[in-house]
Amino acid sequence: MPIVVDIDVMLARRKMSVGELAERVGITPANLAVLKNGRAKAVRFTTLAALCEVLDCQPGDLLRWEPEDETAPAGTASGAQHH
């Protein structure tokens, strides 16, 4: 999936545990783990807003887009570029 979730980065910056974040946002630690590990198919704007409020950040601090190049094998020069 080309959408990458960086919740773990913000958790580290805020020195906060997954359990504490889940409790403060009002979601289960299991659902937060699904989102954090990039396995979620969707996220509610209300959940995103709560994450931003608790972590004192913007949505772009939690979500980013990385293009997928499905024609090139991983690790080749024409593969995905990282900025």
Backbone as XML, in Angstrom:
<?xml version="1.0"?>
<chain id="A" units="angstrom">
  <residue number="1" name="MET">
    <atom name="N" x="0.857" y="-1.187" z="0.000"/>
    <atom name="CA" x="0.000" y="0.000" z="0.000"/>
    <atom name="C" x="0.886" y="1.227" z="0.000"/>
  </residue>
  <residue number="2" name="PRO">
    <atom name="N" x="0.641" y="2.180" z="-0.865"/>
    <atom name="CA" x="1.509" y="3.350" z="-0.950"/>
    <atom name="C" x="1.323" y="4.361" z="0.187"/>
  </residue>
  <residue number="3" name="ILE">
    <atom name="N" x="0.308" y="4.183" z="1.038"/>
    <atom name="CA" x="0.147" y="5.068" z="2.192"/>
    <atom name="C" x="0.888" y="4.447" z="3.374"/>
  </residue>
  <residue number="4" name="VAL">
    <atom name="N" x="1.834" y="5.188" z="3.907"/>
    <atom name="CA" x="2.656" y="4.721" z="5.021"/>
    <atom name="C" x="2.213" y="5.454" z="6.284"/>
  </residue>
  <residue number="5" name="VAL">
    <atom name="N" x="2.044" y="4.706" z="7.364"/>
    <atom name="CA" x="1.596" y="5.275" z="8.641"/>
    <atom name="C" x="2.804" y="5.405" z="9.554"/>
  </residue>
  <residue number="6" name="ASP">
    <atom name="N" x="3.046" y="6.619" z="10.038"/>
    <atom name="CA" x="4.209" y="6.904" z="10.886"/>
    <atom name="C" x="3.824" y="7.187" z="12.330"/>
  </residue>
  <residue number="7" name="ILE">
    <atom name="N" x="2.812" y="6.497" z="12.838"/>
    <atom name="CA" x="2.409" y="6.709" z="14.232"/>
    <atom name="C" x="3.550" y="6.364" z="15.173"/>
  </residue>
  <residue number="8" name="ASP">
    <atom name="N" x="4.312" y="5.317" z="14.864"/>
    <atom name="CA" x="5.414" y="4.919" z="15.740"/>
    <atom name="C" x="6.466" y="6.019" z="15.874"/>
  </residue>
  <residue number="9" name="VAL">
    <atom name="N" x="6.673" y="6.776" z="14.796"/>
    <atom name="CA" x="7.630" y="7.889" z="14.841"/>
    <atom name="C" x="7.158" y="8.952" z="15.834"/>
  </residue>
  <residue number="10" name="MET">
    <atom name="N" x="5.866" y="9.306" z="15.752"/>
    <atom name="CA" x="5.329" y="10.330" z="16.668"/>
    <atom name="C" x="5.276" y="9.806" z="18.100"/>
  </residue>
  <residue number="11" name="LEU">
    <atom name="N" x="4.988" y="8.522" z="18.275"/>
    <atom name="CA" x="5.004" y="7.944" z="19.629"/>
    <atom name="C" x="6.392" y="8.076" z="20.242"/>
  </residue>
  <residue number="12" name="ALA">
    <atom name="N" x="7.414" y="7.799" z="19.461"/>
    <atom name="CA" x="8.786" y="7.911" z="19.962"/>
    <atom name="C" x="9.122" y="9.362" z="20.297"/>
  </residue>
  <residue number="13" name="ARG">
    <atom name="N" x="8.714" y="10.284" z="19.420"/>
    <atom name="CA" x="8.999" y="11.708" z="19.665"/>
    <atom name="C" x="8.300" y="12.209" z="20.923"/>
  </residue>
  <residue number="14" name="ARG">
    <atom name="N" x="7.108" y="11.681" z="21.195"/>
    <atom name="CA" x="6.323" y="12.123" z="22.362"/>
    <atom name="C" x="6.591" y="11.263" z="23.591"/>
  </residue>
  <residue number="15" name="LYS">
    <atom name="N" x="7.460" y="10.236" z="23.428"/>
    <atom name="CA" x="7.786" y="9.318" z="24.525"/>
    <atom name="C" x="6.498" y="8.745" z="25.147"/>
  </residue>
  <residue number="16" name="MET">
    <atom name="N" x="5.617" y="8.260" z="24.272"/>
    <atom name="CA" x="4.320" y="7.744" z="24.688"/>
    <atom name="C" x="4.201" y="6.285" z="24.258"/>
  </residue>
  <residue number="17" name="SER">
    <atom name="N" x="3.537" y="5.472" z="25.078"/>
    <atom name="CA" x="3.337" y="4.064" z="24.732"/>
    <atom name="C" x="2.096" y="3.898" z="23.861"/>
  </residue>
  <residue number="18" name="VAL">
    <atom name="N" x="2.027" y="2.772" z="23.158"/>
    <atom name="CA" x="0.855" y="2.459" z="22.345"/>
    <atom name="C" x="-0.376" y="2.389" z="23.237"/>
  </residue>
  <residue number="19" name="GLY">
    <atom name="N" x="-0.234" y="1.780" z="24.405"/>
    <atom name="CA" x="-1.368" y="1.661" z="25.332"/>
    <atom name="C" x="-1.891" y="3.009" z="25.782"/>
  </residue>
  <residue number="20" name="GLU">
    <atom name="N" x="-0.980" y="3.918" z="26.110"/>
    <atom name="CA" x="-1.397" y="5.254" z="26.544"/>
    <atom name="C" x="-2.094" y="6.000" z="25.409"/>
  </residue>
  <residue number="21" name="LEU">
    <atom name="N" x="-1.521" y="5.922" z="24.204"/>
    <atom name="CA" x="-2.134" y="6.602" z="23.068"/>
    <atom name="C" x="-3.526" y="6.040" z="22.795"/>
  </residue>
  <residue number="22" name="ALA">
    <atom name="N" x="-3.662" y="4.730" z="22.791"/>
    <atom name="CA" x="-4.968" y="4.098" z="22.538"/>
    <atom name="C" x="-5.989" y="4.572" z="23.559"/>
  </residue>
  <residue number="23" name="GLU">
    <atom name="N" x="-5.603" y="4.595" z="24.818"/>
    <atom name="CA" x="-6.520" y="5.025" z="25.877"/>
    <atom name="C" x="-6.925" y="6.488" z="25.700"/>
  </residue>
  <residue number="24" name="ARG">
    <atom name="N" x="-5.961" y="7.349" z="25.417"/>
    <atom name="CA" x="-6.255" y="8.779" z="25.278"/>
    <atom name="C" x="-7.069" y="9.091" z="24.030"/>
  </residue>
  <residue number="25" name="VAL">
    <atom name="N" x="-6.888" y="8.285" z="22.963"/>
    <atom name="CA" x="-7.632" y="8.496" z="21.717"/>
    <atom name="C" x="-9.025" y="7.857" z="21.806"/>
  </residue>
  <residue number="26" name="GLY">
    <atom name="N" x="-9.130" y="6.792" z="22.605"/>
    <atom name="CA" x="-10.409" y="6.116" z="22.754"/>
    <atom name="C" x="-10.606" y="4.962" z="21.786"/>
  </residue>
  <residue number="27" name="ILE">
    <atom name="N" x="-9.510" y="4.304" z="21.396"/>
    <atom name="CA" x="-9.603" y="3.107" z="20.560"/>
    <atom name="C" x="-8.855" y="1.981" z="21.265"/>
  </residue>
  <residue number="28" name="THR">
    <atom name="N" x="-9.099" y="0.752" z="20.843"/>
    <atom name="CA" x="-8.427" y="-0.375" z="21.485"/>
    <atom name="C" x="-6.971" y="-0.433" z="21.040"/>
  </residue>
  <residue number="29" name="PRO">
    <atom name="N" x="-6.109" y="-0.947" z="21.910"/>
    <atom name="CA" x="-4.714" y="-1.120" z="21.499"/>
    <atom name="C" x="-4.590" y="-1.996" z="20.254"/>
  </residue>
  <residue number="30" name="ALA">
    <atom name="N" x="-5.473" y="-2.993" z="20.103"/>
    <atom name="CA" x="-5.435" y="-3.862" z="18.913"/>
    <atom name="C" x="-5.740" y="-3.062" z="17.649"/>
  </residue>
  <residue number="31" name="ASN">
    <atom name="N" x="-6.748" y="-2.186" z="17.698"/>
    <atom name="CA" x="-7.075" y="-1.376" z="16.525"/>
    <atom name="C" x="-5.975" y="-0.363" z="16.229"/>
  </residue>
  <residue number="32" name="LEU">
    <atom name="N" x="-5.362" y="0.176" z="17.267"/>
    <atom name="CA" x="-4.248" y="1.095" z="17.052"/>
    <atom name="C" x="-3.073" y="0.350" z="16.411"/>
  </residue>
  <residue number="33" name="ALA">
    <atom name="N" x="-2.838" y="-0.887" z="16.829"/>
    <atom name="CA" x="-1.753" y="-1.683" z="16.246"/>
    <atom name="C" x="-2.003" y="-1.940" z="14.758"/>
  </residue>
  <residue number="34" name="VAL">
    <atom name="N" x="-3.255" y="-2.233" z="14.392"/>
    <atom name="CA" x="-3.592" y="-2.454" z="12.982"/>
    <atom name="C" x="-3.279" y="-1.201" z="12.170"/>
  </residue>
  <residue number="35" name="LEU">
    <atom name="N" x="-3.648" y="-0.054" z="12.700"/>
    <atom name="CA" x="-3.380" y="1.218" z="12.020"/>
    <atom name="C" x="-1.880" y="1.500" z="11.973"/>
  </residue>
  <residue number="36" name="LYS">
    <atom name="N" x="-1.213" y="1.330" z="13.094"/>
    <atom name="CA" x="0.211" y="1.620" z="13.213"/>
    <atom name="C" x="1.059" y="0.742" z="12.298"/>
  </residue>
  <residue number="37" name="ASN">
    <atom name="N" x="0.630" y="-0.502" z="12.122"/>
    <atom name="CA" x="1.408" y="-1.440" z="11.315"/>
    <atom name="C" x="1.042" y="-1.402" z="9.837"/>
  </residue>
  <residue number="38" name="GLY">
    <atom name="N" x="0.178" y="-0.464" z="9.450"/>
    <atom name="CA" x="-0.144" y="-0.287" z="8.049"/>
    <atom name="C" x="-1.110" y="-1.312" z="7.482"/>
  </residue>
  <residue number="39" name="ARG">
    <atom name="N" x="-1.819" y="-2.030" z="8.340"/>
    <atom name="CA" x="-2.755" y="-3.049" z="7.861"/>
    <atom name="C" x="-4.184" y="-2.536" z="7.754"/>
  </residue>
  <residue number="40" name="ALA">
    <atom name="N" x="-4.432" y="-1.298" z="8.171"/>
    <atom name="CA" x="-5.789" y="-0.736" z="8.120"/>
    <atom name="C" x="-6.154" y="-0.385" z="6.686"/>
  </residue>
  <residue number="41" name="LYS">
    <atom name="N" x="-7.402" y="-0.592" z="6.342"/>
    <atom name="CA" x="-7.902" y="-0.219" z="5.015"/>
    <atom name="C" x="-8.435" y="1.212" z="5.013"/>
  </residue>
  <residue number="42" name="ALA">
    <atom name="N" x="-8.765" y="1.734" z="6.184"/>
    <atom name="CA" x="-9.332" y="3.080" z="6.288"/>
    <atom name="C" x="-9.095" y="3.603" z="7.697"/>
  </residue>
  <residue number="43" name="VAL">
    <atom name="N" x="-9.217" y="4.917" z="7.838"/>
    <atom name="CA" x="-9.176" y="5.533" z="9.163"/>
    <atom name="C" x="-10.238" y="6.629" z="9.177"/>
  </residue>
  <residue number="44" name="ARG">
    <atom name="N" x="-11.028" y="6.662" z="10.245"/>
    <atom name="CA" x="-12.042" y="7.707" z="10.372"/>
    <atom name="C" x="-11.361" y="9.044" z="10.633"/>
  </residue>
  <residue number="45" name="PHE">
    <atom name="N" x="-11.931" y="10.092" z="10.052"/>
    <atom name="CA" x="-11.380" y="11.428" z="10.302"/>
    <atom name="C" x="-11.451" y="11.766" z="11.784"/>
  </residue>
  <residue number="46" name="THR">
    <atom name="N" x="-12.472" y="11.291" z="12.483"/>
    <atom name="CA" x="-12.563" y="11.565" z="13.923"/>
    <atom name="C" x="-11.400" y="10.910" z="14.659"/>
  </residue>
  <residue number="47" name="THR">
    <atom name="N" x="-11.011" y="9.708" z="14.239"/>
    <atom name="CA" x="-9.865" y="9.030" z="14.852"/>
    <atom name="C" x="-8.577" y="9.758" z="14.504"/>
  </residue>
  <residue number="48" name="LEU">
    <atom name="N" x="-8.438" y="10.164" z="13.247"/>
    <atom name="CA" x="-7.251" y="10.908" z="12.828"/>
    <atom name="C" x="-7.140" y="12.224" z="13.600"/>
  </residue>
  <residue number="49" name="ALA">
    <atom name="N" x="-8.257" y="12.905" z="13.756"/>
    <atom name="CA" x="-8.261" y="14.167" z="14.512"/>
    <atom name="C" x="-7.861" y="13.927" z="15.966"/>
  </residue>
  <residue number="50" name="ALA">
    <atom name="N" x="-8.370" y="12.852" z="16.569"/>
    <atom name="CA" x="-8.023" y="12.542" z="17.958"/>
    <atom name="C" x="-6.541" y="12.202" z="18.083"/>
  </residue>
  <residue number="51" name="LEU">
    <atom name="N" x="-6.010" y="11.445" z="17.128"/>
    <atom name="CA" x="-4.578" y="11.139" z="17.134"/>
    <atom name="C" x="-3.757" y="12.422" z="17.059"/>
  </residue>
  <residue number="52" name="CYS">
    <atom name="N" x="-4.154" y="13.327" z="16.168"/>
    <atom name="CA" x="-3.436" y="14.596" z="16.017"/>
    <atom name="C" x="-3.514" y="15.430" z="17.286"/>
  </residue>
  <residue number="53" name="GLU">
    <atom name="N" x="-4.682" y="15.439" z="17.927"/>
    <atom name="CA" x="-4.843" y="16.214" z="19.164"/>
    <atom name="C" x="-3.949" y="15.657" z="20.267"/>
  </residue>
  <residue number="54" name="VAL">
    <atom name="N" x="-3.989" y="14.351" z="20.474"/>
    <atom name="CA" x="-3.217" y="13.730" z="21.550"/>
    <atom name="C" x="-1.713" y="13.834" z="21.275"/>
  </residue>
  <residue number="55" name="LEU">
    <atom name="N" x="-1.314" y="13.645" z="20.033"/>
    <atom name="CA" x="0.110" y="13.679" z="19.679"/>
    <atom name="C" x="0.608" y="15.085" z="19.334"/>
  </residue>
  <residue number="56" name="ASP">
    <atom name="N" x="-0.307" y="16.065" z="19.325"/>
    <atom name="CA" x="0.029" y="17.449" z="19.000"/>
    <atom name="C" x="0.789" y="17.520" z="17.672"/>
  </residue>
  <residue number="57" name="CYS">
    <atom name="N" x="0.117" y="17.022" z="16.620"/>
    <atom name="CA" x="0.749" y="16.986" z="15.305"/>
    <atom name="C" x="-0.302" y="17.200" z="14.225"/>
  </residue>
  <residue number="58" name="GLN">
    <atom name="N" x="0.140" y="17.209" z="12.994"/>
    <atom name="CA" x="-0.729" y="17.350" z="11.830"/>
    <atom name="C" x="-0.927" y="15.976" z="11.179"/>
  </residue>
  <residue number="59" name="PRO">
    <atom name="N" x="-2.016" y="15.789" z="10.404"/>
    <atom name="CA" x="-2.215" y="14.507" z="9.723"/>
    <atom name="C" x="-1.014" y="14.081" z="8.882"/>
  </residue>
  <residue number="60" name="GLY">
    <atom name="N" x="-0.350" y="15.035" z="8.258"/>
    <atom name="CA" x="0.825" y="14.718" z="7.444"/>
    <atom name="C" x="2.005" y="14.206" z="8.248"/>
  </residue>
  <residue number="61" name="ASP">
    <atom name="N" x="1.983" y="14.411" z="9.570"/>
    <atom name="CA" x="3.031" y="13.840" z="10.419"/>
    <atom name="C" x="2.791" y="12.349" z="10.653"/>
  </residue>
  <residue number="62" name="LEU">
    <atom name="N" x="1.551" y="11.902" z="10.431"/>
    <atom name="CA" x="1.180" y="10.510" z="10.690"/>
    <atom name="C" x="1.038" y="9.677" z="9.421"/>
  </residue>
  <residue number="63" name="LEU">
    <atom name="N" x="0.701" y="10.343" z="8.310"/>
    <atom name="CA" x="0.449" y="9.639" z="7.056"/>
    <atom name="C" x="1.298" y="10.237" z="5.947"/>
  </residue>
  <residue number="64" name="ARG">
    <atom name="N" x="1.861" y="9.371" z="5.099"/>
    <atom name="CA" x="2.580" y="9.861" z="3.923"/>
    <atom name="C" x="2.359" y="8.886" z="2.782"/>
  </residue>
  <residue number="65" name="TRP">
    <atom name="N" x="2.533" y="9.392" z="1.577"/>
    <atom name="CA" x="2.342" y="8.602" z="0.379"/>
    <atom name="C" x="3.693" y="8.270" z="-0.220"/>
  </residue>
  <residue number="66" name="GLU">
    <atom name="N" x="3.904" y="7.000" z="-0.523"/>
    <atom name="CA" x="5.101" y="6.560" z="-1.236"/>
    <atom name="C" x="4.648" y="5.843" z="-2.485"/>
  </residue>
  <residue number="67" name="PRO">
    <atom name="N" x="5.088" y="6.292" z="-3.651"/>
    <atom name="CA" x="4.654" y="5.638" z="-4.893"/>
    <atom name="C" x="5.133" y="4.201" z="-4.960"/>
  </residue>
  <residue number="68" name="GLU">
    <atom name="N" x="4.312" y="3.363" z="-5.562"/>
    <atom name="CA" x="4.681" y="1.973" z="-5.791"/>
    <atom name="C" x="5.063" y="1.818" z="-7.254"/>
  </residue>
  <residue number="69" name="ASP">
    <atom name="N" x="6.174" y="1.172" z="-7.510"/>
    <atom name="CA" x="6.570" y="0.858" z="-8.878"/>
    <atom name="C" x="6.523" y="-0.652" z="-9.009"/>
  </residue>
  <residue number="70" name="GLU">
    <atom name="N" x="5.407" y="-1.167" z="-9.482"/>
    <atom name="CA" x="5.203" y="-2.608" z="-9.539"/>
    <atom name="C" x="5.907" y="-3.253" z="-10.722"/>
  </residue>
  <residue number="71" name="THR">
    <atom name="N" x="6.471" y="-2.449" z="-11.638"/>
    <atom name="CA" x="7.130" y="-3.019" z="-12.814"/>
    <atom name="C" x="8.594" y="-3.344" z="-12.546"/>
  </residue>
  <residue number="72" name="ALA">
    <atom name="N" x="9.198" y="-2.702" z="-11.570"/>
    <atom name="CA" x="10.612" y="-2.923" z="-11.296"/>
    <atom name="C" x="10.773" y="-3.789" z="-10.046"/>
  </residue>
  <residue number="73" name="PRO">
    <atom name="N" x="11.689" y="-4.767" z="-10.093"/>
    <atom name="CA" x="11.954" y="-5.573" z="-8.902"/>
    <atom name="C" x="12.526" y="-4.707" z="-7.793"/>
  </residue>
  <residue number="74" name="ALA">
    <atom name="N" x="12.281" y="-5.084" z="-6.563"/>
    <atom name="CA" x="12.775" y="-4.321" z="-5.416"/>
    <atom name="C" x="14.291" y="-4.234" z="-5.468"/>
  </residue>
  <residue number="75" name="GLY">
    <atom name="N" x="14.808" y="-3.068" z="-5.123"/>
    <atom name="CA" x="16.247" y="-2.890" z="-5.043"/>
    <atom name="C" x="16.914" y="-2.482" z="-6.350"/>
  </residue>
  <residue number="76" name="THR">
    <atom name="N" x="16.164" y="-2.324" z="-7.417"/>
    <atom name="CA" x="16.783" y="-1.902" z="-8.679"/>
    <atom name="C" x="16.810" y="-0.387" z="-8.758"/>
  </residue>
  <residue number="77" name="ALA">
    <atom name="N" x="17.611" y="0.117" z="-9.661"/>
    <atom name="CA" x="17.781" y="1.563" z="-9.793"/>
    <atom name="C" x="16.479" y="2.256" z="-10.157"/>
  </residue>
  <residue number="78" name="SER">
    <atom name="N" x="15.580" y="1.564" z="-10.841"/>
    <atom name="CA" x="14.321" y="2.207" z="-11.240"/>
    <atom name="C" x="13.204" y="1.964" z="-10.236"/>
  </residue>
  <residue number="79" name="GLY">
    <atom name="N" x="13.538" y="1.405" z="-9.068"/>
    <atom name="CA" x="12.546" y="1.152" z="-8.030"/>
    <atom name="C" x="12.137" y="2.436" z="-7.345"/>
  </residue>
  <residue number="80" name="ALA">
    <atom name="N" x="11.385" y="2.325" z="-6.268"/>
    <atom name="CA" x="10.880" y="3.492" z="-5.539"/>
    <atom name="C" x="12.034" y="4.325" z="-5.003"/>
  </residue>
  <residue number="81" name="GLN">
    <atom name="N" x="11.867" y="5.613" z="-5.072"/>
    <atom name="CA" x="12.874" y="6.541" z="-4.552"/>
    <atom name="C" x="12.442" y="7.015" z="-3.176"/>
  </residue>
  <residue number="82" name="HIS">
    <atom name="N" x="13.394" y="7.163" z="-2.276"/>
    <atom name="CA" x="13.111" y="7.668" z="-0.927"/>
    <atom name="C" x="13.666" y="9.070" z="-0.810"/>
  </residue>
  <residue number="83" name="HIS">
    <atom name="N" x="12.890" y="9.933" z="-0.191"/>
    <atom name="CA" x="13.319" y="11.343" z="-0.043"/>
    <atom name="C" x="13.825" y="11.581" z="1.338"/>
  </residue>
</chain>
